[in-house]
Amino acid sequence: MSNFLETIQQVEASISQTEEFQQLKGAVEVVRNDDEARTIFTQFRDAQLKLQQMQMQGEELQEEELFYLQKVFQLAEANPKITALFEAEMALSRLIDELNRSLIKPIQSIYEGL
């Protein structure tokens, strides 16, 4: 178990050294240092969380809520600093997806032939 935990720590350290992680870190700083971008991003994140909560609870969006969400999403997509952050998130997400695929290979091999 000790070796396993050490390996996890090594992976964690390795991820933080990747270009994808560094680009995301930089993109977050750019948004953080721009009042307008930070406000829009915060509204976007809050709206996204609210939408997820409503979906999980099986609630339907009211028309005014839908209009607000669309407006916030459009503002976020129109801001180049936020779109750069989204692109950096996606790049890191692809890296993590690749890591996950590698991690589940031993589990998948157990089920082969079933």
PyMOL commands that set and color helices and strands:
alter all, ss='L'
color gray80, all
select helices_A, chain A and resi 2-17+19-32+35-56+63-78+80-111
alter helices_A, ss='H'
color red, helices_A
deselect
rebuild
show_as cartoon
